[in-house]
Amino acid sequence: MNMTVPKLLYYKTMTTGSLPETIKVYLTDEHHHDLDYNRMRLYFIDAAIWATKHCPSYKRFDIQDVADHSIVCDQIAEYEFTDERDVIWFKLRWL
């Protein structure tokens, strides 16, 4: 089976004051047409569980249904980190 991986994007959000910067990573189902809607959600949840175990700066994740607004993808998962090293570790595993 030839499986493609979801598209991975990320950007940094600069914060003011004593709060650490937040780095948001977006995982989409754009190139993952072999999984149905529910199995793709489980894939995103697996990535969150993995991040909880392996990335100390991992904070949270959220899945947004964008099927009504996008012709490219149905879902986008957003993961938040506070350390660039954890983002790199996450990208190496899930990209």
PDB file of N, CA, C and O in Angstrom:
ATOM      1  N   MET A   1       0.839  -1.171   0.000  1.00  0.00           N
ATOM      2  CA  MET A   1       0.000   0.000   0.000  1.00  0.00           C
ATOM      3  C   MET A   1       0.889   1.241   0.000  1.00  0.00           C
ATOM      4  O   MET A   1       1.787   1.368   0.833  1.00  0.00           O
ATOM      5  N   ASN A   2       0.644   2.125  -0.908  1.00  0.00           N
ATOM      6  CA  ASN A   2       1.396   3.364  -0.998  1.00  0.00           C
ATOM      7  C   ASN A   2       0.665   4.436  -0.207  1.00  0.00           C
ATOM      8  O   ASN A   2      -0.346   4.964  -0.670  1.00  0.00           O
ATOM      9  N   MET A   3       1.161   4.763   0.975  1.00  0.00           N
ATOM     10  CA  MET A   3       0.516   5.768   1.820  1.00  0.00           C
ATOM     11  C   MET A   3       1.293   7.076   1.756  1.00  0.00           C
ATOM     12  O   MET A   3       2.519   7.092   1.863  1.00  0.00           O
ATOM     13  N   THR A   4       0.584   8.137   1.584  1.00  0.00           N
ATOM     14  CA  THR A   4       1.209   9.449   1.648  1.00  0.00           C
ATOM     15  C   THR A   4       0.942  10.027   3.022  1.00  0.00           C
ATOM     16  O   THR A   4      -0.034   9.656   3.675  1.00  0.00           O
ATOM     17  N   VAL A   5       1.788  10.919   3.459  1.00  0.00           N
ATOM     18  CA  VAL A   5       1.627  11.505   4.785  1.00  0.00           C
ATOM     19  C   VAL A   5       0.880  12.825   4.682  1.00  0.00           C
ATOM     20  O   VAL A   5       0.910  13.474   3.636  1.00  0.00           O
ATOM     21  N   PRO A   6       0.214  13.226   5.749  1.00  0.00           N
ATOM     22  CA  PRO A   6      -0.490  14.502   5.730  1.00  0.00           C
ATOM     23  C   PRO A   6       0.486  15.672   5.578  1.00  0.00           C
ATOM     24  O   PRO A   6       1.662  15.577   5.932  1.00  0.00           O
ATOM     25  N   LYS A   7      -0.022  16.743   5.057  1.00  0.00           N
ATOM     26  CA  LYS A   7       0.781  17.944   4.912  1.00  0.00           C
ATOM     27  C   LYS A   7       0.990  18.565   6.292  1.00  0.00           C
ATOM     28  O   LYS A   7       0.067  18.607   7.107  1.00  0.00           O
ATOM     29  N   LEU A   8       2.200  19.043   6.548  1.00  0.00           N
ATOM     30  CA  LEU A   8       2.533  19.605   7.848  1.00  0.00           C
ATOM     31  C   LEU A   8       3.011  21.036   7.657  1.00  0.00           C
ATOM     32  O   LEU A   8       3.915  21.297   6.862  1.00  0.00           O
ATOM     33  N   LEU A   9       2.408  21.951   8.379  1.00  0.00           N
ATOM     34  CA  LEU A   9       2.776  23.363   8.347  1.00  0.00           C
ATOM     35  C   LEU A   9       2.982  23.832   9.769  1.00  0.00           C
ATOM     36  O   LEU A   9       2.432  23.246  10.702  1.00  0.00           O
ATOM     37  N   TYR A  10       3.769  24.887   9.950  1.00  0.00           N
ATOM     38  CA  TYR A  10       3.858  25.447  11.289  1.00  0.00           C
ATOM     39  C   TYR A  10       4.217  26.928  11.232  1.00  0.00           C
ATOM     40  O   TYR A  10       4.772  27.414  10.247  1.00  0.00           O
ATOM     41  N   TYR A  11       3.890  27.628  12.307  1.00  0.00           N
ATOM     42  CA  TYR A  11       4.299  29.019  12.442  1.00  0.00           C
ATOM     43  C   TYR A  11       4.432  29.358  13.911  1.00  0.00           C
ATOM     44  O   TYR A  11       3.877  28.673  14.771  1.00  0.00           O
ATOM     45  N   LYS A  12       5.173  30.422  14.195  1.00  0.00           N
ATOM     46  CA  LYS A  12       5.389  30.875  15.565  1.00  0.00           C
ATOM     47  C   LYS A  12       4.473  32.048  15.868  1.00  0.00           C
ATOM     48  O   LYS A  12       4.221  32.899  15.014  1.00  0.00           O
ATOM     49  N   THR A  13       3.983  32.076  17.091  1.00  0.00           N
ATOM     50  CA  THR A  13       3.199  33.204  17.579  1.00  0.00           C
ATOM     51  C   THR A  13       4.005  33.859  18.686  1.00  0.00           C
ATOM     52  O   THR A  13       4.273  33.236  19.714  1.00  0.00           O
ATOM     53  N   MET A  14       4.384  35.082  18.489  1.00  0.00           N
ATOM     54  CA  MET A  14       5.160  35.793  19.498  1.00  0.00           C
ATOM     55  C   MET A  14       4.202  36.338  20.557  1.00  0.00           C
ATOM     56  O   MET A  14       3.159  36.906  20.231  1.00  0.00           O
ATOM     57  N   THR A  15       4.561  36.161  21.809  1.00  0.00           N
ATOM     58  CA  THR A  15       3.738  36.676  22.898  1.00  0.00           C
ATOM     59  C   THR A  15       4.512  37.762  23.641  1.00  0.00           C
ATOM     60  O   THR A  15       5.739  37.832  23.570  1.00  0.00           O
ATOM     61  N   THR A  16       3.787  38.585  24.335  1.00  0.00           N
ATOM     62  CA  THR A  16       4.425  39.653  25.106  1.00  0.00           C
ATOM     63  C   THR A  16       4.414  39.287  26.577  1.00  0.00           C
ATOM     64  O   THR A  16       3.624  38.445  27.004  1.00  0.00           O
ATOM     65  N   GLY A  17       5.263  39.896  27.336  1.00  0.00           N
ATOM     66  CA  GLY A  17       5.302  39.631  28.764  1.00  0.00           C
ATOM     67  C   GLY A  17       6.105  38.389  29.085  1.00  0.00           C
ATOM     68  O   GLY A  17       7.061  38.055  28.385  1.00  0.00           O
ATOM     69  N   SER A  18       5.711  37.705  30.150  1.00  0.00           N
ATOM     70  CA  SER A  18       6.485  36.571  30.633  1.00  0.00           C
ATOM     71  C   SER A  18       6.041  35.237  30.023  1.00  0.00           C
ATOM     72  O   SER A  18       6.623  34.197  30.331  1.00  0.00           O
ATOM     73  N   LEU A  19       5.031  35.255  29.173  1.00  0.00           N
ATOM     74  CA  LEU A  19       4.569  34.015  28.563  1.00  0.00           C
ATOM     75  C   LEU A  19       5.545  33.551  27.479  1.00  0.00           C
ATOM     76  O   LEU A  19       6.078  34.376  26.737  1.00  0.00           O
ATOM     77  N   PRO A  20       5.785  32.237  27.379  1.00  0.00           N
ATOM     78  CA  PRO A  20       6.662  31.747  26.310  1.00  0.00           C
ATOM     79  C   PRO A  20       5.966  31.855  24.956  1.00  0.00           C
ATOM     80  O   PRO A  20       4.738  31.908  24.874  1.00  0.00           O
ATOM     81  N   GLU A  21       6.771  31.884  23.901  1.00  0.00           N
ATOM     82  CA  GLU A  21       6.180  31.927  22.576  1.00  0.00           C
ATOM     83  C   GLU A  21       5.466  30.610  22.297  1.00  0.00           C
ATOM     84  O   GLU A  21       5.860  29.560  22.805  1.00  0.00           O
ATOM     85  N   THR A  22       4.430  30.673  21.499  1.00  0.00           N
ATOM     86  CA  THR A  22       3.690  29.485  21.112  1.00  0.00           C
ATOM     87  C   THR A  22       4.004  29.172  19.662  1.00  0.00           C
ATOM     88  O   THR A  22       3.953  30.049  18.800  1.00  0.00           O
ATOM     89  N   ILE A  23       4.326  27.929  19.402  1.00  0.00           N
ATOM     90  CA  ILE A  23       4.580  27.475  18.041  1.00  0.00           C
ATOM     91  C   ILE A  23       3.441  26.543  17.675  1.00  0.00           C
ATOM     92  O   ILE A  23       3.224  25.525  18.331  1.00  0.00           O
ATOM     93  N   LYS A  24       2.716  26.896  16.627  1.00  0.00           N
ATOM     94  CA  LYS A  24       1.576  26.101  16.206  1.00  0.00           C
ATOM     95  C   LYS A  24       1.960  25.283  14.977  1.00  0.00           C
ATOM     96  O   LYS A  24       2.530  25.799  14.015  1.00  0.00           O
ATOM     97  N   VAL A  25       1.636  24.007  15.034  1.00  0.00           N
ATOM     98  CA  VAL A  25       1.903  23.092  13.933  1.00  0.00           C
ATOM     99  C   VAL A  25       0.561  22.614  13.401  1.00  0.00           C
ATOM    100  O   VAL A  25      -0.311  22.198  14.163  1.00  0.00           O
ATOM    101  N   TYR A  26       0.405  22.680  12.074  1.00  0.00           N
ATOM    102  CA  TYR A  26      -0.852  22.258  11.454  1.00  0.00           C
ATOM    103  C   TYR A  26      -0.617  21.014  10.617  1.00  0.00           C
ATOM    104  O   TYR A  26       0.278  20.971   9.773  1.00  0.00           O
ATOM    105  N   LEU A  27      -1.432  20.012  10.866  1.00  0.00           N
ATOM    106  CA  LEU A  27      -1.400  18.769  10.123  1.00  0.00           C
ATOM    107  C   LEU A  27      -2.730  18.673   9.386  1.00  0.00           C
ATOM    108  O   LEU A  27      -3.788  18.797  10.003  1.00  0.00           O
ATOM    109  N   THR A  28      -2.686  18.455   8.071  1.00  0.00           N
ATOM    110  CA  THR A  28      -3.927  18.378   7.291  1.00  0.00           C
ATOM    111  C   THR A  28      -4.051  17.011   6.631  1.00  0.00           C
ATOM    112  O   THR A  28      -3.096  16.236   6.582  1.00  0.00           O
ATOM    113  N   ASP A  29      -5.240  16.733   6.128  1.00  0.00           N
ATOM    114  CA  ASP A  29      -5.476  15.490   5.410  1.00  0.00           C
ATOM    115  C   ASP A  29      -5.398  15.684   3.897  1.00  0.00           C
ATOM    116  O   ASP A  29      -5.924  14.871   3.136  1.00  0.00           O
ATOM    117  N   GLU A  30      -4.750  16.744   3.469  1.00  0.00           N
ATOM    118  CA  GLU A  30      -4.696  17.117   2.054  1.00  0.00           C
ATOM    119  C   GLU A  30      -4.176  15.999   1.154  1.00  0.00           C
ATOM    120  O   GLU A  30      -4.726  15.779   0.074  1.00  0.00           O
ATOM    121  N   HIS A  31      -3.145  15.300   1.569  1.00  0.00           N
ATOM    122  CA  HIS A  31      -2.542  14.259   0.737  1.00  0.00           C
ATOM    123  C   HIS A  31      -2.797  12.859   1.295  1.00  0.00           C
ATOM    124  O   HIS A  31      -2.068  11.921   0.977  1.00  0.00           O
ATOM    125  N   HIS A  32      -3.807  12.723   2.106  1.00  0.00           N
ATOM    126  CA  HIS A  32      -4.046  11.454   2.781  1.00  0.00           C
ATOM    127  C   HIS A  32      -5.443  10.934   2.439  1.00  0.00           C
ATOM    128  O   HIS A  32      -6.285  10.769   3.322  1.00  0.00           O
ATOM    129  N   HIS A  33      -5.680  10.680   1.160  1.00  0.00           N
ATOM    130  CA  HIS A  33      -7.012  10.313   0.692  1.00  0.00           C
ATOM    131  C   HIS A  33      -7.354   8.845   0.929  1.00  0.00           C
ATOM    132  O   HIS A  33      -8.490   8.432   0.696  1.00  0.00           O
ATOM    133  N   ASP A  34      -6.385   8.051   1.389  1.00  0.00           N
ATOM    134  CA  ASP A  34      -6.658   6.639   1.623  1.00  0.00           C
ATOM    135  C   ASP A  34      -7.330   6.383   2.972  1.00  0.00           C
ATOM    136  O   ASP A  34      -7.747   5.256   3.239  1.00  0.00           O
ATOM    137  N   LEU A  35      -7.444   7.396   3.824  1.00  0.00           N
ATOM    138  CA  LEU A  35      -8.133   7.255   5.108  1.00  0.00           C
ATOM    139  C   LEU A  35      -9.464   7.995   5.058  1.00  0.00           C
ATOM    140  O   LEU A  35      -9.548   9.099   4.521  1.00  0.00           O
ATOM    141  N   ASP A  36     -10.496   7.386   5.615  1.00  0.00           N
ATOM    142  CA  ASP A  36     -11.779   8.075   5.667  1.00  0.00           C
ATOM    143  C   ASP A  36     -11.763   9.125   6.791  1.00  0.00           C
ATOM    144  O   ASP A  36     -10.777   9.265   7.514  1.00  0.00           O
ATOM    145  N   TYR A  37     -12.856   9.841   6.915  1.00  0.00           N
ATOM    146  CA  TYR A  37     -12.941  10.971   7.840  1.00  0.00           C
ATOM    147  C   TYR A  37     -12.612  10.570   9.275  1.00  0.00           C
ATOM    148  O   TYR A  37     -11.799  11.228   9.925  1.00  0.00           O
ATOM    149  N   ASN A  38     -13.225   9.509   9.778  1.00  0.00           N
ATOM    150  CA  ASN A  38     -13.014   9.095  11.173  1.00  0.00           C
ATOM    151  C   ASN A  38     -11.625   8.527  11.402  1.00  0.00           C
ATOM    152  O   ASN A  38     -11.026   8.774  12.448  1.00  0.00           O
ATOM    153  N   ARG A  39     -11.106   7.777  10.456  1.00  0.00           N
ATOM    154  CA  ARG A  39      -9.753   7.230  10.609  1.00  0.00           C
ATOM    155  C   ARG A  39      -8.712   8.342  10.577  1.00  0.00           C
ATOM    156  O   ARG A  39      -7.673   8.231  11.227  1.00  0.00           O
ATOM    157  N   MET A  40      -8.975   9.415   9.828  1.00  0.00           N
ATOM    158  CA  MET A  40      -8.052  10.552   9.811  1.00  0.00           C
ATOM    159  C   MET A  40      -8.049  11.241  11.169  1.00  0.00           C
ATOM    160  O   MET A  40      -6.993  11.662  11.642  1.00  0.00           O
ATOM    161  N   ARG A  41      -9.211  11.363  11.803  1.00  0.00           N
ATOM    162  CA  ARG A  41      -9.286  11.943  13.152  1.00  0.00           C
ATOM    163  C   ARG A  41      -8.461  11.111  14.128  1.00  0.00           C
ATOM    164  O   ARG A  41      -7.761  11.667  14.974  1.00  0.00           O
ATOM    165  N   LEU A  42      -8.534   9.784  14.021  1.00  0.00           N
ATOM    166  CA  LEU A  42      -7.741   8.913  14.887  1.00  0.00           C
ATOM    167  C   LEU A  42      -6.255   9.099  14.639  1.00  0.00           C
ATOM    168  O   LEU A  42      -5.457   9.029  15.573  1.00  0.00           O
ATOM    169  N   TYR A  43      -5.874   9.337  13.386  1.00  0.00           N
ATOM    170  CA  TYR A  43      -4.479   9.619  13.045  1.00  0.00           C
ATOM    171  C   TYR A  43      -4.010  10.893  13.759  1.00  0.00           C
ATOM    172  O   TYR A  43      -2.918  10.926  14.327  1.00  0.00           O
ATOM    173  N   PHE A  44      -4.839  11.937  13.725  1.00  0.00           N
ATOM    174  CA  PHE A  44      -4.503  13.191  14.400  1.00  0.00           C
ATOM    175  C   PHE A  44      -4.395  12.983  15.913  1.00  0.00           C
ATOM    176  O   PHE A  44      -3.507  13.541  16.557  1.00  0.00           O
ATOM    177  N   ILE A  45      -5.294  12.185  16.472  1.00  0.00           N
ATOM    178  CA  ILE A  45      -5.256  11.907  17.907  1.00  0.00           C
ATOM    179  C   ILE A  45      -4.005  11.115  18.266  1.00  0.00           C
ATOM    180  O   ILE A  45      -3.391  11.368  19.303  1.00  0.00           O
ATOM    181  N   ASP A  46      -3.619  10.163  17.428  1.00  0.00           N
ATOM    182  CA  ASP A  46      -2.372   9.417  17.646  1.00  0.00           C
ATOM    183  C   ASP A  46      -1.172  10.356  17.690  1.00  0.00           C
ATOM    184  O   ASP A  46      -0.268  10.174  18.505  1.00  0.00           O
ATOM    185  N   ALA A  47      -1.162  11.357  16.816  1.00  0.00           N
ATOM    186  CA  ALA A  47      -0.065  12.332  16.818  1.00  0.00           C
ATOM    187  C   ALA A  47      -0.056  13.110  18.130  1.00  0.00           C
ATOM    188  O   ALA A  47       1.016  13.403  18.660  1.00  0.00           O
ATOM    189  N   ALA A  48      -1.221  13.449  18.662  1.00  0.00           N
ATOM    190  CA  ALA A  48      -1.304  14.175  19.933  1.00  0.00           C
ATOM    191  C   ALA A  48      -0.829  13.310  21.096  1.00  0.00           C
ATOM    192  O   ALA A  48      -0.121  13.794  21.979  1.00  0.00           O
ATOM    193  N   ILE A  49      -1.207  12.049  21.102  1.00  0.00           N
ATOM    194  CA  ILE A  49      -0.756  11.143  22.152  1.00  0.00           C
ATOM    195  C   ILE A  49       0.757  10.979  22.099  1.00  0.00           C
ATOM    196  O   ILE A  49       1.429  10.973  23.130  1.00  0.00           O
ATOM    197  N   TRP A  50       1.283  10.847  20.888  1.00  0.00           N
ATOM    198  CA  TRP A  50       2.728  10.726  20.719  1.00  0.00           C
ATOM    199  C   TRP A  50       3.429  11.981  21.239  1.00  0.00           C
ATOM    200  O   TRP A  50       4.437  11.883  21.939  1.00  0.00           O
ATOM    201  N   ALA A  51       2.901  13.163  20.898  1.00  0.00           N
ATOM    202  CA  ALA A  51       3.504  14.421  21.344  1.00  0.00           C
ATOM    203  C   ALA A  51       3.474  14.528  22.872  1.00  0.00           C
ATOM    204  O   ALA A  51       4.422  15.033  23.474  1.00  0.00           O
ATOM    205  N   THR A  52       2.401  14.059  23.499  1.00  0.00           N
ATOM    206  CA  THR A  52       2.302  14.080  24.962  1.00  0.00           C
ATOM    207  C   THR A  52       3.428  13.279  25.599  1.00  0.00           C
ATOM    208  O   THR A  52       3.985  13.682  26.620  1.00  0.00           O
ATOM    209  N   LYS A  53       3.756  12.153  24.998  1.00  0.00           N
ATOM    210  CA  LYS A  53       4.782  11.262  25.549  1.00  0.00           C
ATOM    211  C   LYS A  53       6.210  11.690  25.229  1.00  0.00           C
ATOM    212  O   LYS A  53       7.119  11.419  26.014  1.00  0.00           O
ATOM    213  N   HIS A  54       6.429  12.354  24.091  1.00  0.00           N
ATOM    214  CA  HIS A  54       7.785  12.604  23.616  1.00  0.00           C
ATOM    215  C   HIS A  54       8.210  14.072  23.546  1.00  0.00           C
ATOM    216  O   HIS A  54       9.386  14.352  23.316  1.00  0.00           O
ATOM    217  N   CYS A  55       7.298  15.001  23.735  1.00  0.00           N
ATOM    218  CA  CYS A  55       7.615  16.424  23.590  1.00  0.00           C
ATOM    219  C   CYS A  55       7.201  17.174  24.858  1.00  0.00           C
ATOM    220  O   CYS A  55       6.019  17.471  25.031  1.00  0.00           O
ATOM    221  N   PRO A  56       8.151  17.486  25.749  1.00  0.00           N
ATOM    222  CA  PRO A  56       7.820  18.154  27.011  1.00  0.00           C
ATOM    223  C   PRO A  56       7.111  19.500  26.846  1.00  0.00           C
ATOM    224  O   PRO A  56       6.344  19.900  27.722  1.00  0.00           O
ATOM    225  N   SER A  57       7.356  20.202  25.740  1.00  0.00           N
ATOM    226  CA  SER A  57       6.740  21.515  25.576  1.00  0.00           C
ATOM    227  C   SER A  57       5.395  21.460  24.862  1.00  0.00           C
ATOM    228  O   SER A  57       4.792  22.502  24.607  1.00  0.00           O
ATOM    229  N   TYR A  58       4.918  20.273  24.539  1.00  0.00           N
ATOM    230  CA  TYR A  58       3.608  20.128  23.898  1.00  0.00           C
ATOM    231  C   TYR A  58       2.529  20.617  24.862  1.00  0.00           C
ATOM    232  O   TYR A  58       2.539  20.269  26.043  1.00  0.00           O
ATOM    233  N   LYS A  59       1.587  21.435  24.345  1.00  0.00           N
ATOM    234  CA  LYS A  59       0.551  22.012  25.201  1.00  0.00           C
ATOM    235  C   LYS A  59      -0.836  21.450  24.928  1.00  0.00           C
ATOM    236  O   LYS A  59      -1.522  21.021  25.856  1.00  0.00           O
ATOM    237  N   ARG A  60      -1.253  21.445  23.676  1.00  0.00           N
ATOM    238  CA  ARG A  60      -2.623  21.058  23.355  1.00  0.00           C
ATOM    239  C   ARG A  60      -2.767  20.823  21.857  1.00  0.00           C
ATOM    240  O   ARG A  60      -1.866  21.117  21.071  1.00  0.00           O
ATOM    241  N   PHE A  61      -3.941  20.278  21.480  1.00  0.00           N
ATOM    242  CA  PHE A  61      -4.263  20.177  20.066  1.00  0.00           C
ATOM    243  C   PHE A  61      -5.756  20.329  19.866  1.00  0.00           C
ATOM    244  O   PHE A  61      -6.546  20.178  20.798  1.00  0.00           O
ATOM    245  N   ASP A  62      -6.130  20.631  18.629  1.00  0.00           N
ATOM    246  CA  ASP A  62      -7.532  20.799  18.275  1.00  0.00           C
ATOM    247  C   ASP A  62      -7.706  20.360  16.820  1.00  0.00           C
ATOM    248  O   ASP A  62      -6.812  20.556  15.996  1.00  0.00           O
ATOM    249  N   ILE A  63      -8.844  19.775  16.513  1.00  0.00           N
ATOM    250  CA  ILE A  63      -9.155  19.382  15.140  1.00  0.00           C
ATOM    251  C   ILE A  63     -10.319  20.234  14.653  1.00  0.00           C
ATOM    252  O   ILE A  63     -11.346  20.336  15.324  1.00  0.00           O
ATOM    253  N   GLN A  64     -10.156  20.840  13.493  1.00  0.00           N
ATOM    254  CA  GLN A  64     -11.208  21.652  12.892  1.00  0.00           C
ATOM    255  C   GLN A  64     -11.703  20.984  11.618  1.00  0.00           C
ATOM    256  O   GLN A  64     -10.908  20.548  10.786  1.00  0.00           O
ATOM    257  N   ASP A  65     -13.003  20.906  11.472  1.00  0.00           N
ATOM    258  CA  ASP A  65     -13.616  20.402  10.249  1.00  0.00           C
ATOM    259  C   ASP A  65     -13.750  21.581   9.288  1.00  0.00           C
ATOM    260  O   ASP A  65     -14.475  22.536   9.568  1.00  0.00           O
ATOM    261  N   VAL A  66     -13.061  21.512   8.170  1.00  0.00           N
ATOM    262  CA  VAL A  66     -13.082  22.604   7.193  1.00  0.00           C
ATOM    263  C   VAL A  66     -13.659  22.148   5.857  1.00  0.00           C
ATOM    264  O   VAL A  66     -13.495  22.826   4.842  1.00  0.00           O
ATOM    265  N   ALA A  67     -14.333  21.003   5.857  1.00  0.00           N
ATOM    266  CA  ALA A  67     -14.848  20.419   4.618  1.00  0.00           C
ATOM    267  C   ALA A  67     -15.813  21.352   3.881  1.00  0.00           C
ATOM    268  O   ALA A  67     -15.855  21.354   2.651  1.00  0.00           O
ATOM    269  N   ASP A  68     -16.579  22.137   4.624  1.00  0.00           N
ATOM    270  CA  ASP A  68     -17.537  23.045   3.988  1.00  0.00           C
ATOM    271  C   ASP A  68     -16.868  24.278   3.386  1.00  0.00           C
ATOM    272  O   ASP A  68     -17.492  25.009   2.616  1.00  0.00           O
ATOM    273  N   HIS A  69     -15.600  24.514   3.735  1.00  0.00           N
ATOM    274  CA  HIS A  69     -14.924  25.733   3.303  1.00  0.00           C
ATOM    275  C   HIS A  69     -13.707  25.485   2.422  1.00  0.00           C
ATOM    276  O   HIS A  69     -13.151  26.431   1.865  1.00  0.00           O
ATOM    277  N   SER A  70     -13.286  24.235   2.287  1.00  0.00           N
ATOM    278  CA  SER A  70     -12.065  23.931   1.553  1.00  0.00           C
ATOM    279  C   SER A  70     -12.319  22.841   0.524  1.00  0.00           C
ATOM    280  O   SER A  70     -12.999  21.853   0.801  1.00  0.00           O
ATOM    281  N   ILE A  71     -11.768  23.032  -0.660  1.00  0.00           N
ATOM    282  CA  ILE A  71     -11.849  21.976  -1.666  1.00  0.00           C
ATOM    283  C   ILE A  71     -10.633  21.058  -1.605  1.00  0.00           C
ATOM    284  O   ILE A  71     -10.571  20.052  -2.311  1.00  0.00           O
ATOM    285  N   VAL A  72      -9.666  21.409  -0.758  1.00  0.00           N
ATOM    286  CA  VAL A  72      -8.413  20.665  -0.674  1.00  0.00           C
ATOM    287  C   VAL A  72      -8.419  19.634   0.451  1.00  0.00           C
ATOM    288  O   VAL A  72      -7.976  18.503   0.255  1.00  0.00           O
ATOM    289  N   CYS A  73      -8.917  20.014   1.625  1.00  0.00           N
ATOM    290  CA  CYS A  73      -8.878  19.092   2.763  1.00  0.00           C
ATOM    291  C   CYS A  73     -10.183  19.166   3.557  1.00  0.00           C
ATOM    292  O   CYS A  73     -10.949  20.124   3.451  1.00  0.00           O
ATOM    293  N   ASP A  74     -10.407  18.114   4.359  1.00  0.00           N
ATOM    294  CA  ASP A  74     -11.615  18.043   5.177  1.00  0.00           C
ATOM    295  C   ASP A  74     -11.369  18.459   6.620  1.00  0.00           C
ATOM    296  O   ASP A  74     -12.255  18.997   7.284  1.00  0.00           O
ATOM    297  N   GLN A  75     -10.146  18.200   7.099  1.00  0.00           N
ATOM    298  CA  GLN A  75      -9.828  18.466   8.501  1.00  0.00           C
ATOM    299  C   GLN A  75      -8.431  19.070   8.626  1.00  0.00           C
ATOM    300  O   GLN A  75      -7.539  18.806   7.820  1.00  0.00           O
ATOM    301  N   ILE A  76      -8.277  19.883   9.655  1.00  0.00           N
ATOM    302  CA  ILE A  76      -6.975  20.440  10.004  1.00  0.00           C
ATOM    303  C   ILE A  76      -6.789  20.255  11.500  1.00  0.00           C
ATOM    304  O   ILE A  76      -7.662  20.612  12.291  1.00  0.00           O
ATOM    305  N   ALA A  77      -5.645  19.694  11.883  1.00  0.00           N
ATOM    306  CA  ALA A  77      -5.317  19.533  13.299  1.00  0.00           C
ATOM    307  C   ALA A  77      -4.252  20.558  13.668  1.00  0.00           C
ATOM    308  O   ALA A  77      -3.264  20.723  12.953  1.00  0.00           O
ATOM    309  N   GLU A  78      -4.459  21.242  14.785  1.00  0.00           N
ATOM    310  CA  GLU A  78      -3.524  22.252  15.271  1.00  0.00           C
ATOM    311  C   GLU A  78      -2.894  21.749  16.569  1.00  0.00           C
ATOM    312  O   GLU A  78      -3.598  21.377  17.508  1.00  0.00           O
ATOM    313  N   TYR A  79      -1.567  21.743  16.609  1.00  0.00           N
ATOM    314  CA  TYR A  79      -0.813  21.314  17.791  1.00  0.00           C
ATOM    315  C   TYR A  79      -0.008  22.502  18.281  1.00  0.00           C
ATOM    316  O   TYR A  79       0.552  23.237  17.467  1.00  0.00           O
ATOM    317  N   GLU A  80       0.067  22.712  19.594  1.00  0.00           N
ATOM    318  CA  GLU A  80       0.799  23.845  20.157  1.00  0.00           C
ATOM    319  C   GLU A  80       1.979  23.356  20.988  1.00  0.00           C
ATOM    320  O   GLU A  80       1.864  22.432  21.793  1.00  0.00           O
ATOM    321  N   PHE A  81       3.117  24.007  20.764  1.00  0.00           N
ATOM    322  CA  PHE A  81       4.359  23.729  21.480  1.00  0.00           C
ATOM    323  C   PHE A  81       4.963  25.052  21.940  1.00  0.00           C
ATOM    324  O   PHE A  81       4.580  26.121  21.463  1.00  0.00           O
ATOM    325  N   THR A  82       5.914  24.967  22.875  1.00  0.00           N
ATOM    326  CA  THR A  82       6.630  26.175  23.296  1.00  0.00           C
ATOM    327  C   THR A  82       8.127  26.070  23.033  1.00  0.00           C
ATOM    328  O   THR A  82       8.870  26.999  23.352  1.00  0.00           O
ATOM    329  N   ASP A  83       8.582  24.968  22.464  1.00  0.00           N
ATOM    330  CA  ASP A  83      10.013  24.781  22.211  1.00  0.00           C
ATOM    331  C   ASP A  83      10.225  24.294  20.777  1.00  0.00           C
ATOM    332  O   ASP A  83       9.633  23.303  20.350  1.00  0.00           O
ATOM    333  N   GLU A  84      11.063  24.994  20.060  1.00  0.00           N
ATOM    334  CA  GLU A  84      11.369  24.660  18.665  1.00  0.00           C
ATOM    335  C   GLU A  84      11.943  23.251  18.528  1.00  0.00           C
ATOM    336  O   GLU A  84      11.703  22.588  17.519  1.00  0.00           O
ATOM    337  N   ARG A  85      12.690  22.786  19.515  1.00  0.00           N
ATOM    338  CA  ARG A  85      13.269  21.436  19.444  1.00  0.00           C
ATOM    339  C   ARG A  85      12.173  20.373  19.417  1.00  0.00           C
ATOM    340  O   ARG A  85      12.283  19.384  18.692  1.00  0.00           O
ATOM    341  N   ASP A  86      11.124  20.575  20.199  1.00  0.00           N
ATOM    342  CA  ASP A  86      10.011  19.627  20.180  1.00  0.00           C
ATOM    343  C   ASP A  86       9.260  19.667  18.855  1.00  0.00           C
ATOM    344  O   ASP A  86       8.778  18.640  18.378  1.00  0.00           O
ATOM    345  N   VAL A  87       9.163  20.849  18.266  1.00  0.00           N
ATOM    346  CA  VAL A  87       8.521  20.969  16.955  1.00  0.00           C
ATOM    347  C   VAL A  87       9.306  20.172  15.918  1.00  0.00           C
ATOM    348  O   VAL A  87       8.722  19.464  15.099  1.00  0.00           O
ATOM    349  N   ILE A  88      10.617  20.289  15.957  1.00  0.00           N
ATOM    350  CA  ILE A  88      11.453  19.534  15.021  1.00  0.00           C
ATOM    351  C   ILE A  88      11.273  18.038  15.241  1.00  0.00           C
ATOM    352  O   ILE A  88      11.141  17.284  14.277  1.00  0.00           O
ATOM    353  N   TRP A  89      11.266  17.600  16.491  1.00  0.00           N
ATOM    354  CA  TRP A  89      11.067  16.196  16.833  1.00  0.00           C
ATOM    355  C   TRP A  89       9.703  15.721  16.307  1.00  0.00           C
ATOM    356  O   TRP A  89       9.603  14.636  15.735  1.00  0.00           O
ATOM    357  N   PHE A  90       8.669  16.523  16.498  1.00  0.00           N
ATOM    358  CA  PHE A  90       7.322  16.204  16.022  1.00  0.00           C
ATOM    359  C   PHE A  90       7.300  16.105  14.498  1.00  0.00           C
ATOM    360  O   PHE A  90       6.714  15.175  13.942  1.00  0.00           O
ATOM    361  N   LYS A  91       7.935  17.056  13.826  1.00  0.00           N
ATOM    362  CA  LYS A  91       7.974  17.046  12.364  1.00  0.00           C
ATOM    363  C   LYS A  91       8.720  15.820  11.837  1.00  0.00           C
ATOM    364  O   LYS A  91       8.311  15.235  10.834  1.00  0.00           O
ATOM    365  N   LEU A  92       9.802  15.427  12.496  1.00  0.00           N
ATOM    366  CA  LEU A  92      10.538  14.248  12.049  1.00  0.00           C
ATOM    367  C   LEU A  92       9.674  12.992  12.124  1.00  0.00           C
ATOM    368  O   LEU A  92       9.782  12.109  11.274  1.00  0.00           O
ATOM    369  N   ARG A  93       8.831  12.915  13.124  1.00  0.00           N
ATOM    370  CA  ARG A  93       7.988  11.726  13.290  1.00  0.00           C
ATOM    371  C   ARG A  93       6.753  11.761  12.384  1.00  0.00           C
ATOM    372  O   ARG A  93       6.381  10.734  11.816  1.00  0.00           O
ATOM    373  N   TRP A  94       6.118  12.922  12.243  1.00  0.00           N
ATOM    374  CA  TRP A  94       4.817  12.981  11.578  1.00  0.00           C
ATOM    375  C   TRP A  94       4.852  13.580  10.186  1.00  0.00           C
ATOM    376  O   TRP A  94       3.806  13.686   9.544  1.00  0.00           O
ATOM    377  N   LEU A  95       6.011  13.974   9.701  1.00  0.00           N
ATOM    378  CA  LEU A  95       6.103  14.516   8.335  1.00  0.00           C
ATOM    379  C   LEU A  95       6.510  13.439   7.367  1.00  0.00           C
ATOM    380  O   LEU A  95       6.640  13.700   6.171  1.00  0.00           O
TER     381      LEU A  95
END
